[in-house]
Amino acid sequence: MDDVLTKIRQAFHDAFDVNPQLVSIDTAPDDITGWDSVGHLALASSLESTFGLSFDVDELMEMENVREIVRIVNSKLNQA
């Protein structure tokens, strides 16, 4: 999980220009400036590029915080 979280932190940096160290497993949209509906799409694009994955609408809707993002990314990586 550490490697996945590290890559997710980088995706947050790419999408929101935030210090990756400020992103934790407990980070939620209220913690990141710009993580609104439009920012969520930028984050999704960054995650897809980082991991070489694509997410469906249901998965995007479930990505309500970093913990859920980690869960979804791990699930997709384990399917590959």
MOPAC internal coordinates of N, CA, C and O (Angstrom, degrees):
PM7 1SCF
backbone

  N    0.0000 0     0.00 0     0.00 0    0    0    0
  C    1.4532 1     0.00 0     0.00 0    1    0    0
  C    1.5201 1   110.96 1     0.00 0    2    1    0
  O    1.2310 1   119.56 1   148.25 1    3    2    1
  N    1.3253 1   118.44 1   -31.75 1    3    2    1
  C    1.4580 1   120.58 1  -177.69 1    5    3    2
  C    1.5181 1   111.71 1   -58.63 1    6    5    3
  O    1.2310 1   120.68 1   137.91 1    7    6    5
  N    1.3467 1   116.31 1   -42.09 1    7    6    5
  C    1.4534 1   120.19 1   179.67 1    9    7    6
  C    1.5298 1   110.52 1   -64.57 1   10    9    7
  O    1.2310 1   120.53 1   138.21 1   11   10    9
  N    1.3304 1   116.59 1   -41.79 1   11   10    9
  C    1.4645 1   121.28 1   178.51 1   13   11   10
  C    1.5201 1   109.80 1   -63.53 1   14   13   11
  O    1.2310 1   120.07 1   134.33 1   15   14   13
  N    1.3216 1   117.46 1   -45.67 1   15   14   13
  C    1.4655 1   120.50 1  -179.78 1   17   15   14
  C    1.5285 1   110.45 1   -63.72 1   18   17   15
  O    1.2310 1   119.79 1   141.65 1   19   18   17
  N    1.3084 1   118.00 1   -38.35 1   19   18   17
  C    1.4660 1   121.22 1   177.78 1   21   19   18
  C    1.5235 1   110.27 1   -61.09 1   22   21   19
  O    1.2310 1   120.31 1   136.53 1   23   22   21
  N    1.3186 1   117.02 1   -43.47 1   23   22   21
  C    1.4614 1   120.76 1   179.14 1   25   23   22
  C    1.5297 1   111.08 1   -68.88 1   26   25   23
  O    1.2310 1   120.25 1   143.91 1   27   26   25
  N    1.3242 1   117.14 1   -36.09 1   27   26   25
  C    1.4657 1   120.66 1   176.72 1   29   27   26
  C    1.5265 1   109.70 1   -64.70 1   30   29   27
  O    1.2310 1   120.66 1   138.42 1   31   30   29
  N    1.3148 1   116.34 1   -41.58 1   31   30   29
  C    1.4725 1   119.74 1   176.57 1   33   31   30
  C    1.5253 1   110.74 1   -58.26 1   34   33   31
  O    1.2310 1   120.50 1   138.72 1   35   34   33
  N    1.3430 1   116.64 1   -41.28 1   35   34   33
  C    1.4669 1   120.39 1   178.39 1   37   35   34
  C    1.5241 1   110.47 1   -64.88 1   38   37   35
  O    1.2310 1   120.19 1   141.12 1   39   38   37
  N    1.3233 1   117.23 1   -38.88 1   39   38   37
  C    1.4666 1   120.88 1   177.88 1   41   39   38
  C    1.5269 1   110.44 1   -62.81 1   42   41   39
  O    1.2310 1   120.16 1   141.18 1   43   42   41
  N    1.3296 1   117.29 1   -38.82 1   43   42   41
  C    1.4651 1   120.89 1   175.99 1   45   43   42
  C    1.5254 1   110.48 1   -63.82 1   46   45   43
  O    1.2310 1   120.80 1   138.46 1   47   46   45
  N    1.3229 1   116.07 1   -41.54 1   47   46   45
  C    1.4635 1   119.90 1   177.77 1   49   47   46
  C    1.5249 1   110.00 1   -60.47 1   50   49   47
  O    1.2310 1   120.64 1   134.14 1   51   50   49
  N    1.3350 1   116.38 1   -45.86 1   51   50   49
  C    1.4595 1   120.84 1  -178.92 1   53   51   50
  C    1.5286 1   111.78 1   -64.61 1   54   53   51
  O    1.2310 1   120.24 1   141.05 1   55   54   53
  N    1.3211 1   117.15 1   -38.95 1   55   54   53
  C    1.4666 1   121.24 1  -176.62 1   57   55   54
  C    1.5281 1   113.09 1   -79.93 1   58   57   55
  O    1.2310 1   120.40 1   141.68 1   59   58   57
  N    1.3420 1   116.84 1   -38.32 1   59   58   57
  C    1.4618 1   120.35 1  -171.45 1   61   59   58
  C    1.5232 1   114.54 1  -120.96 1   62   61   59
  O    1.2310 1   120.16 1   178.87 1   63   62   61
  N    1.3329 1   117.30 1    -1.13 1   63   62   61
  C    1.4593 1   122.25 1  -178.35 1   65   63   62
  C    1.5316 1   111.36 1    55.01 1   66   65   63
  O    1.2310 1   121.04 1  -134.79 1   67   66   65
  N    1.3276 1   115.62 1    45.21 1   67   66   65
  C    1.4675 1   121.22 1   177.04 1   69   67   66
  C    1.5254 1   109.03 1  -107.04 1   70   69   67
  O    1.2310 1   121.08 1   -23.34 1   71   70   69
  N    1.3087 1   115.54 1   156.66 1   71   70   69
  C    1.4546 1   121.11 1   175.00 1   73   71   70
  C    1.5311 1   108.06 1   -63.63 1   74   73   71
  O    1.2310 1   119.69 1   -59.56 1   75   74   73
  N    1.3331 1   118.19 1   120.44 1   75   74   73
  C    1.4670 1   120.15 1  -178.21 1   77   75   74
  C    1.5313 1   113.02 1   -56.55 1   78   77   75
  O    1.2310 1   120.20 1   150.69 1   79   78   77
  N    1.3293 1   117.21 1   -29.31 1   79   78   77
  C    1.4653 1   120.04 1  -178.84 1   81   79   78
  C    1.5270 1   112.57 1   -68.71 1   82   81   79
  O    1.2310 1   120.34 1   163.93 1   83   82   81
  N    1.3329 1   116.96 1   -16.07 1   83   82   81
  C    1.4653 1   120.41 1   178.30 1   85   83   82
  C    1.5234 1   112.33 1   -82.06 1   86   85   83
  O    1.2310 1   120.61 1   170.73 1   87   86   85
  N    1.3306 1   116.44 1    -9.27 1   87   86   85
  C    1.4634 1   121.41 1  -179.23 1   89   87   86
  C    1.5279 1   108.35 1   -94.72 1   90   89   87
  O    1.2310 1   121.09 1   -58.82 1   91   90   89
  N    1.3347 1   115.53 1   121.18 1   91   90   89
  C    1.4662 1   121.05 1   179.35 1   93   91   90
  C    1.5240 1   109.30 1  -123.56 1   94   93   91
  O    1.2310 1   120.90 1    -4.81 1   95   94   93
  N    1.2978 1   115.89 1   175.19 1   95   94   93
  C    1.4664 1   121.80 1   178.45 1   97   95   94
  C    1.5310 1   110.76 1   -60.01 1   98   97   95
  O    1.2310 1   120.00 1   156.18 1   99   98   97
  N    1.3215 1   117.60 1   -23.82 1   99   98   97
  C    1.4658 1   122.00 1  -177.78 1  101   99   98
  C    1.5259 1   113.54 1   -96.08 1  102  101   99
  O    1.2310 1   119.86 1  -176.68 1  103  102  101
  N    1.3251 1   117.88 1     3.32 1  103  102  101
  C    1.4674 1   121.13 1  -178.97 1  105  103  102
  C    1.5247 1   110.51 1   -66.62 1  106  105  103
  O    1.2310 1   121.36 1   -44.17 1  107  106  105
  N    1.3406 1   114.99 1   135.83 1  107  106  105
  C    1.4619 1   122.81 1   179.29 1  109  107  106
  C    1.5299 1   108.33 1  -127.81 1  110  109  107
  O    1.2310 1   119.73 1   -11.87 1  111  110  109
  N    1.3196 1   118.12 1   168.13 1  111  110  109
  C    1.4636 1   120.68 1  -178.10 1  113  111  110
  C    1.5321 1   114.99 1   -52.20 1  114  113  111
  O    1.2310 1   119.85 1   143.30 1  115  114  113
  N    1.3045 1   117.89 1   -36.70 1  115  114  113
  C    1.4704 1   120.26 1  -179.96 1  117  115  114
  C    1.5290 1   112.27 1   -64.69 1  118  117  115
  O    1.2310 1   120.14 1   162.52 1  119  118  117
  N    1.3159 1   117.34 1   -17.48 1  119  118  117
  C    1.4673 1   121.91 1  -177.96 1  121  119  118
  C    1.5296 1   113.28 1   -86.76 1  122  121  119
  O    1.2310 1   120.17 1   164.66 1  123  122  121
  N    1.3311 1   117.27 1   -15.34 1  123  122  121
  C    1.4667 1   121.69 1  -174.35 1  125  123  122
  C    1.5254 1   109.55 1  -120.65 1  126  125  123
  O    1.2310 1   120.97 1   -61.07 1  127  126  125
  N    1.3325 1   115.75 1   118.93 1  127  126  125
  C    1.4592 1   120.16 1   176.63 1  129  127  126
  C    1.5208 1   108.99 1   -63.41 1  130  129  127
  O    1.2310 1   120.70 1   -51.40 1  131  130  129
  N    1.3080 1   116.26 1   128.60 1  131  130  129
  C    1.4570 1   121.21 1   178.84 1  133  131  130
  C    1.5178 1   114.76 1    95.23 1  134  133  131
  O    1.2310 1   120.10 1   173.10 1  135  134  133
  N    1.3550 1   117.41 1    -6.90 1  135  134  133
  C    1.4677 1   118.90 1   178.95 1  137  135  134
  C    1.5213 1   108.51 1   -83.79 1  138  137  135
  O    1.2310 1   121.82 1  -105.07 1  139  138  137
  N    1.3299 1   114.13 1    74.93 1  139  138  137
  C    1.4501 1   122.27 1   175.00 1  141  139  138
  C    1.5264 1   107.04 1  -115.22 1  142  141  139
  O    1.2310 1   119.58 1    18.31 1  143  142  141
  N    1.3123 1   118.40 1  -161.69 1  143  142  141
  C    1.4667 1   119.26 1  -176.50 1  145  143  142
  C    1.5314 1   111.99 1   -63.84 1  146  145  143
  O    1.2310 1   120.03 1   139.39 1  147  146  145
  N    1.3108 1   117.54 1   -40.61 1  147  146  145
  C    1.4665 1   120.21 1   178.30 1  149  147  146
  C    1.5259 1   110.06 1   -70.84 1  150  149  147
  O    1.2310 1   120.53 1   137.19 1  151  150  149
  N    1.3288 1   116.58 1   -42.81 1  151  150  149
  C    1.4564 1   121.05 1   177.52 1  153  151  150
  C    1.5202 1   112.13 1   -61.54 1  154  153  151
  O    1.2310 1   120.73 1   147.42 1  155  154  153
  N    1.3214 1   116.20 1   -32.58 1  155  154  153
  C    1.4635 1   120.78 1   179.11 1  157  155  154
  C    1.5280 1   110.20 1   -63.09 1  158  157  155
  O    1.2310 1   120.53 1   142.15 1  159  158  157
  N    1.3256 1   116.58 1   -37.85 1  159  158  157
  C    1.4609 1   120.30 1   177.46 1  161  159  158
  C    1.5251 1   111.05 1   -67.34 1  162  161  159
  O    1.2310 1   120.41 1   140.60 1  163  162  161
  N    1.3270 1   116.82 1   -39.40 1  163  162  161
  C    1.4692 1   120.64 1   176.54 1  165  163  162
  C    1.5232 1   109.97 1   -63.37 1  166  165  163
  O    1.2310 1   120.71 1   138.31 1  167  166  165
  N    1.3333 1   116.24 1   -41.69 1  167  166  165
  C    1.4643 1   120.53 1   178.16 1  169  167  166
  C    1.5227 1   110.53 1   -63.66 1  170  169  167
  O    1.2310 1   120.49 1   135.64 1  171  170  169
  N    1.3289 1   116.66 1   -44.36 1  171  170  169
  C    1.4714 1   120.47 1   179.52 1  173  171  170
  C    1.5236 1   110.54 1   -59.32 1  174  173  171
  O    1.2310 1   120.55 1   136.42 1  175  174  173
  N    1.3155 1   116.54 1   -43.58 1  175  174  173
  C    1.4620 1   120.60 1   178.45 1  177  175  174
  C    1.5224 1   111.08 1   -62.62 1  178  177  175
  O    1.2310 1   120.73 1   138.03 1  179  178  177
  N    1.3166 1   116.21 1   -41.97 1  179  178  177
  C    1.4584 1   121.21 1   178.40 1  181  179  178
  C    1.5270 1   111.00 1   -64.30 1  182  181  179
  O    1.2310 1   120.32 1   137.63 1  183  182  181
  N    1.3184 1   116.99 1   -42.37 1  183  182  181
  C    1.4725 1   120.98 1   177.87 1  185  183  182
  C    1.5240 1   111.03 1   -63.87 1  186  185  183
  O    1.2310 1   120.61 1   137.75 1  187  186  185
  N    1.3294 1   116.44 1   -42.25 1  187  186  185
  C    1.4633 1   119.87 1   179.56 1  189  187  186
  C    1.5323 1   110.74 1   -62.08 1  190  189  187
  O    1.2310 1   120.79 1   138.19 1  191  190  189
  N    1.3256 1   116.09 1   -41.81 1  191  190  189
  C    1.4735 1   119.99 1   178.54 1  193  191  190
  C    1.5218 1   111.37 1   -66.91 1  194  193  191
  O    1.2310 1   120.88 1   136.50 1  195  194  193
  N    1.3217 1   115.93 1   -43.50 1  195  194  193
  C    1.4649 1   121.03 1  -177.51 1  197  195  194
  C    1.5203 1   112.16 1   -62.48 1  198  197  195
  O    1.2310 1   120.70 1   136.89 1  199  198  197
  N    1.3307 1   116.26 1   -43.11 1  199  198  197
  C    1.4706 1   120.55 1  -173.75 1  201  199  198
  C    1.5270 1   113.89 1  -101.36 1  202  201  199
  O    1.2310 1   119.79 1   171.40 1  203  202  201
  N    1.3318 1   118.01 1    -8.60 1  203  202  201
  C    1.4535 1   120.14 1  -176.56 1  205  203  202
  C    1.5153 1   112.18 1    67.32 1  206  205  203
  O    1.2310 1   121.00 1  -145.68 1  207  206  205
  N    1.3267 1   115.70 1    34.32 1  207  206  205
  C    1.4658 1   122.23 1  -178.82 1  209  207  206
  C    1.5209 1   109.47 1  -117.66 1  210  209  207
  O    1.2310 1   120.69 1   -13.30 1  211  210  209
  N    1.3205 1   116.28 1   166.70 1  211  210  209
  C    1.4506 1   119.86 1   165.58 1  213  211  210
  C    1.5101 1   108.93 1  -130.25 1  214  213  211
  O    1.2310 1   121.74 1   -34.14 1  215  214  213
  N    1.3142 1   114.27 1   145.86 1  215  214  213
  C    1.4617 1   121.36 1  -175.29 1  217  215  214
  C    1.5131 1   109.84 1  -112.69 1  218  217  215
  O    1.2310 1   120.87 1   -38.01 1  219  218  217
  N    1.3464 1   115.94 1   141.99 1  219  218  217
  C    1.4584 1   118.71 1   175.11 1  221  219  218
  C    1.5307 1   109.30 1   -88.25 1  222  221  219
  O    1.2310 1   120.80 1    -6.38 1  223  222  221
  N    1.3048 1   116.08 1   173.62 1  223  222  221
  C    1.4650 1   121.43 1  -175.29 1  225  223  222
  C    1.5199 1   111.52 1   -59.22 1  226  225  223
  O    1.2310 1   120.06 1   138.02 1  227  226  225
  N    1.3256 1   117.49 1   -41.98 1  227  226  225
  C    1.4685 1   120.48 1  -179.90 1  229  227  226
  C    1.5209 1   111.21 1   -61.10 1  230  229  227
  O    1.2310 1   120.69 1   137.03 1  231  230  229
  N    1.3267 1   116.28 1   -42.97 1  231  230  229
  C    1.4685 1   119.61 1   179.06 1  233  231  230
  C    1.5243 1   110.58 1   -64.11 1  234  233  231
  O    1.2310 1   120.37 1   137.70 1  235  234  233
  N    1.3170 1   116.89 1   -42.30 1  235  234  233
  C    1.4711 1   120.15 1   178.43 1  237  235  234
  C    1.5241 1   111.11 1   -60.84 1  238  237  235
  O    1.2310 1   120.57 1   140.69 1  239  238  237
  N    1.3243 1   116.51 1   -39.31 1  239  238  237
  C    1.4722 1   120.40 1  -179.95 1  241  239  238
  C    1.5330 1   111.34 1   -67.75 1  242  241  239
  O    1.2310 1   120.29 1   149.67 1  243  242  241
  N    1.3302 1   117.05 1   -30.33 1  243  242  241
  C    1.4609 1   121.36 1  -179.53 1  245  243  242
  C    1.5276 1   112.62 1   -77.76 1  246  245  243
  O    1.2310 1   120.03 1   164.69 1  247  246  245
  N    1.3181 1   117.55 1   -15.31 1  247  246  245
  C    1.4674 1   121.79 1  -177.05 1  249  247  246
  C    1.5324 1   110.46 1   -78.18 1  250  249  247
  O    1.2310 1   120.95 1  -113.06 1  251  250  249
  N    1.3238 1   115.78 1    66.94 1  251  250  249
  C    1.4632 1   121.32 1  -175.47 1  253  251  250
  C    1.5238 1   113.02 1   -87.75 1  254  253  251
  O    1.2310 1   120.26 1   167.71 1  255  254  253
  N    1.3293 1   117.11 1   -12.29 1  255  254  253
  C    1.4662 1   121.78 1   178.98 1  257  255  254
  C    1.5326 1   107.89 1  -163.44 1  258  257  255
  O    1.2310 1   120.45 1    -5.97 1  259  258  257
  N    1.3125 1   116.74 1   174.03 1  259  258  257
  C    1.4609 1   120.19 1  -176.26 1  261  259  258
  C    1.5248 1   111.01 1   -64.49 1  262  261  259
  O    1.2310 1   119.86 1   142.73 1  263  262  261
  N    1.3156 1   117.88 1   -37.27 1  263  262  261
  C    1.4692 1   120.51 1   179.69 1  265  263  262
  C    1.5354 1   110.36 1   -57.21 1  266  265  263
  O    1.2310 1   120.15 1   136.23 1  267  266  265
  N    1.3372 1   117.32 1   -43.77 1  267  266  265
  C    1.4665 1   121.17 1   179.21 1  269  267  266
  C    1.5204 1   110.94 1   -69.62 1  270  269  267
  O    1.2310 1   120.09 1   143.21 1  271  270  269
  N    1.3278 1   117.44 1   -36.79 1  271  270  269
  C    1.4631 1   120.34 1   177.41 1  273  271  270
  C    1.5269 1   109.68 1   -61.17 1  274  273  271
  O    1.2310 1   120.28 1   134.70 1  275  274  273
  N    1.3296 1   117.07 1   -45.30 1  275  274  273
  C    1.4681 1   121.28 1   178.43 1  277  275  274
  C    1.5283 1   110.02 1   -59.78 1  278  277  275
  O    1.2310 1   120.44 1   135.28 1  279  278  277
  N    1.3267 1   116.77 1   -44.72 1  279  278  277
  C    1.4616 1   120.97 1  -179.10 1  281  279  278
  C    1.5329 1   110.59 1   -61.04 1  282  281  279
  O    1.2310 1   120.23 1   133.17 1  283  282  281
  N    1.3156 1   117.16 1   -46.83 1  283  282  281
  C    1.4708 1   121.27 1  -177.43 1  285  283  282
  C    1.5316 1   110.69 1   -67.28 1  286  285  283
  O    1.2310 1   120.36 1   135.28 1  287  286  285
  N    1.3213 1   116.92 1   -44.72 1  287  286  285
  C    1.4710 1   120.09 1  -179.98 1  289  287  286
  C    1.5306 1   109.43 1   -62.39 1  290  289  287
  O    1.2310 1   119.86 1   133.22 1  291  290  289
  N    1.3254 1   117.87 1   -46.78 1  291  290  289
  C    1.4677 1   120.31 1   178.78 1  293  291  290
  C    1.5303 1   111.21 1   -58.94 1  294  293  291
  O    1.2310 1   120.72 1   137.72 1  295  294  293
  N    1.3186 1   116.23 1   -42.28 1  295  294  293
  C    1.4592 1   120.32 1   179.92 1  297  295  294
  C    1.5199 1   110.47 1   -61.11 1  298  297  295
  O    1.2310 1   120.17 1   135.23 1  299  298  297
  N    1.3339 1   117.27 1   -44.77 1  299  298  297
  C    1.4653 1   120.55 1  -179.38 1  301  299  298
  C    1.5244 1   111.51 1   -68.54 1  302  301  299
  O    1.2310 1   120.14 1   142.33 1  303  302  301
  N    1.3280 1   117.33 1   -37.67 1  303  302  301
  C    1.4587 1   120.30 1   178.68 1  305  303  302
  C    1.5196 1   111.44 1   -66.31 1  306  305  303
  O    1.2310 1   120.81 1   145.25 1  307  306  305
  N    1.3334 1   116.06 1   -34.75 1  307  306  305
  C    1.4737 1   120.40 1   179.68 1  309  307  306
  C    1.5249 1   111.50 1   -73.14 1  310  309  307
  O    1.2310 1   119.85 1   157.25 1  311  310  309
  N    1.3389 1   117.89 1   -22.75 1  311  310  309
  C    1.4637 1   121.89 1   177.79 1  313  311  310
  C    1.5250 1   110.80 1   -77.79 1  314  313  311
  O    1.2310 1   121.11 1   152.68 1  315  314  313
  N    1.3240 1   115.48 1   -27.32 1  315  314  313
  C    1.4845 1   119.58 1  -174.23 1  317  315  314
  C    1.5147 1   111.70 1   -71.00 1  318  317  315
  O    1.2310 1   120.10 1   180.00 1  319  318  317

